[in-house]
Amino acid sequence: MKNKSIPQLCLAIMMLLGVAVCAATAQQPSAPAPKPEQTPAKTLPQAPPPPAGAPNAGPASTPAAPGIAPDAVVLKVGDIKITKGQIDSIIGGLDPRSRQSLAMQGRKQLGNQYLELLVLFQQAMNDHLDSLPAVREKIELNRETLLANAEFEKLNQELQVTPDDVAQYFNQHQPDFEKVQMRQFFIRKRPTGATDPKMGFTEEEAKAKAEAIRKAVTEETDLKKVAEQFKDPKAPNLVTIDLDPRPVRRHSLMPALDAAAFSLKDGEVSQPIDVPQGIYLIQVASHVQADQKDVTAEIENILKPEKRRAKLEDLKKQLGVWMDEQYFSGPMPQAAAPPAAPPEAPPKTAAGGVPGGMSAAKPGGVTSTASGGEQLGPGRIRVEGQVEAGKLISSTPDPVYPAEAKQNHIEGVVKLEATLGKDGSVQNLKVISGHPLLAKAALDSVAHWRYKPTLLNGEPVQVVTEVDVNFALTKPSGAEAAQPTASQPPKQ
């Protein structure tokens, strides 16, 4: 909320309230909404809740202010009066992160921005901007969008997945729901060109270490002893050993690991699996066959979009549609080159740093001030995701697109909060937002990324930052892929 521009908030509010568009603050006016009736305390329609399963789905509203009735007027612009109920409706339609920000800041920021929106709207009507052809075209486009969204929600509510549909799908795809209880062992390899032993083992060292761990795991039933045997206190992230098995669904691992895990018998340990960032070993504790009742909701979520797609195709046939393939498949016209940006001012540096963010104490590190860091405590800072992405030196393995998500045509961004160790390794991850079917794949990938260490006054510090992983079914070449959007560094 705090960083939203007035035009952005205007559009969000107008879409929630069912009004066409909002006026912008730029010199060229955007599309204003039709003037509401200037009657005392007119109650606007409540914002509809987002569809079930939508990424921004959340509580209907923040707690109401005590002692104020819903029909009480809380804001006026000329003859326009806005009630507490209308403001609560706007708040209820905000995305979870905006609501959280609003809960911390209070309603004043929202009130001021909504006030400015209505002032601009009122003046736009006084200037008769709603009679301009370009504005009327935008108003009609927003009307079409609102009605299409309403029909989409209606279609979703009417679609039904029957028990027979679920049973048929389960019988045809039963192996896809199989799980294994498995332990994973990982030996990190040193990135190409790196010489610091704390960043990983050489190729030969990693292979020897993997063979030694496999032999120890095969012969020793007490994994705590194995973990203690191969633990290096000076570089604890070079070898990771799962002491407890965890459930893993088929097709949720990268292909090489998935093939190994589901080919092993209970108790067996895989041969070393060599990937660019290291060597994996897998031990399967048990295989778990899914029960239909446990995956019914998931199957319904798969089938519902398929039914919706079929319904849309039927509607196309009923209404009669046509598309000029030559026009829509042709190349887009080249956009005019943007004006050259003015030279940036030299970055500020922390004590001991030099312009450019490089630390005087240790080449390759950057100071927290140059990165826009926020001190969280001794030896720990928060850095913006786009800034920290510039220090990403290894982003392998690429995220593996989950089969369920592909089949369900699910795309989108998974946003993670990452805690980076003083050596640049990813030590902790949690999901901020994103579709549940995509989140696991993002976590599995980012957990093995590697960053240049961040320095504060010449000393390495922990970094808390955000990472975006974008899952897109179609790339320009038509290939399916999931790529990190914050940065795509050279593969090591």
Buried (B, 14 or more C-beta within 10 A) or exposed (E): BEEBEBBEBBBBBBBBBBBBBBBBBEEEBBBBBEBBEEEEBEEBEBBBBBEEEEBBEBEEBBEBEEEBEEEEEBBEBEEBBBBBBBBBBBBBBBBBBBBBBBEEEEBEBBBEBBBBBBBBBBEBBEEEBBEBEEBBEBBEEBBEEBEEEEEEBEBBEEBEBEEEBBEEBBEEBEEBBBBBBBBBBBBBBBBEEBEEBBBBBEEEBBBEBBBBBBEBBEEEEEBEEBBEEBEEEEBBBBBBBBEEBEEBBBBBBBEBBBEBBBEBEEEEBBEBBBBBBBBBBBBBBEBBEBEBEEBBEBBBBBBBBBBBEEEEEEEEEEEEEEEEEEEEEEEEEEEEEEEEEEEEEEBEBBEBBEEEBBBBBBEEBBBBBBBBBEEEEEEBBBBBBBBBBBBBBBBBBBBBBBBBBBBBEBBBBBBBBBBBBBBBBBBEBEBBBBBBBBBBBBBBBBBBBBBBBBBBBBBBBBBBBBBBBBBBBEEEEEEEBBEBBBBEBEEB
